[in-house]
Amino acid sequence: MKKASIKSEDYQKYYQQLILKKIGIQGQKKIFKAKVLVIDGEQDAIVVPEAQKKLLQDLNSHLKNKPTHWRIPEAGHALGRPE
């Protein structure tokens, strides 16, 4: 069986994930290779734009493949409450 390895700079960056038994080096390699689709409703009233931007930046820094980002104008989420 081939021994799993990871670059030293990646090891330092993802140390907290690597030490988790359920992730480890093999799991982190799968995360690197993951392909992600982000669907963004431009009229979203739940997630503020600053948080959306930060989430996309975080995805870009954790994935080898840049996420695909779809923006849907005039769509989004809102919270409602019964009267």
Summary of the structure (lengths in Angstrom):
residues: 83
radius of gyration: 17.3
end to end distance: 61.7
largest distance: 61.7
contacts: 165
relative contact order: 0.18
helix: 41%
strand: 12%
